[in-house]
Amino acid sequence: MYSFEIDTTAPKSEVYAEMVRSADALTSGEPDAVANMANIAALLWEYLPDVNWTGFYRVVDGELVLGPFQGKAACIRIPFGKGVCGTAAQSGETQLVEDVHAFPGHIACDANSASELVVPVRRNGTVIAVIDLDSPTLNRFDAEDAKGVELLARMIADRI
């Protein structure tokens, strides 16, 4: 059994550092990518307040395909360059979107989502997946969230 203590009063940098340590503990030595993504999606859901979706889209045959997640049912396939996730996958750059309704071409899988953070996961310089976080609150994510999830993405790149 895994049990993680989350200090909701801690600064974001400490929360993300602890989350990365927890993700490392959960995935260390486990070769199954799906199991690792599932536990990380659950960990993100557990650690982050005010989110309504946490999970992965995997790169499969040149498009994004839904991976393990927490939240409502989601879009299954997203072409590169479409929506926030497809833009992150195509550009290889983190997408921090304060208001998804103002993002050109936003794909609304959950009408309650208002802001989004999508971080590419790279292995050997190639995007292999994206970590997608949605929130029902405008401006939920900031540069510190992006930095924390980017740290997580680097740590898990060889485990998913």
Stockholm file with secondary structure:
# STOCKHOLM 1.0

chainA/1-160         MYSFEIDTTAPKSEVYAEMVRSADALTSGEPDAVANMANIAALLWEYLPDVNWTGFYRVVDGELVLGPFQGKAACIRIPFGKGVCGTAAQSGETQLVEDVHAFPGHIACDANSASELVVPVRRNGTVIAVIDLDSPTLNRFDAEDAKGVELLARMIADRI
#=GR chainA/1-160 SS CCCCCCCTTSCHHHHHHHHHHHHHHHHTTCCCHHHHHHHHHHHHHHHCSSCSEEEEEEEETTEEEEEEEEESCCCSEEETTSHHHHHHHHHCSCEEESCGGGSTTCCCSSTTCCEEEEEEEEETTEEEEEEEEEESSTTCCCHHHHHHHHHHHHHHTTTC
#=GC SS_cons         CCCCCCCTTSCHHHHHHHHHHHHHHHHTTCCCHHHHHHHHHHHHHHHCSSCSEEEEEEEETTEEEEEEEEESCCCSEEETTSHHHHHHHHHCSCEEESCGGGSTTCCCSSTTCCEEEEEEEEETTEEEEEEEEEESSTTCCCHHHHHHHHHHHHHHTTTC
//
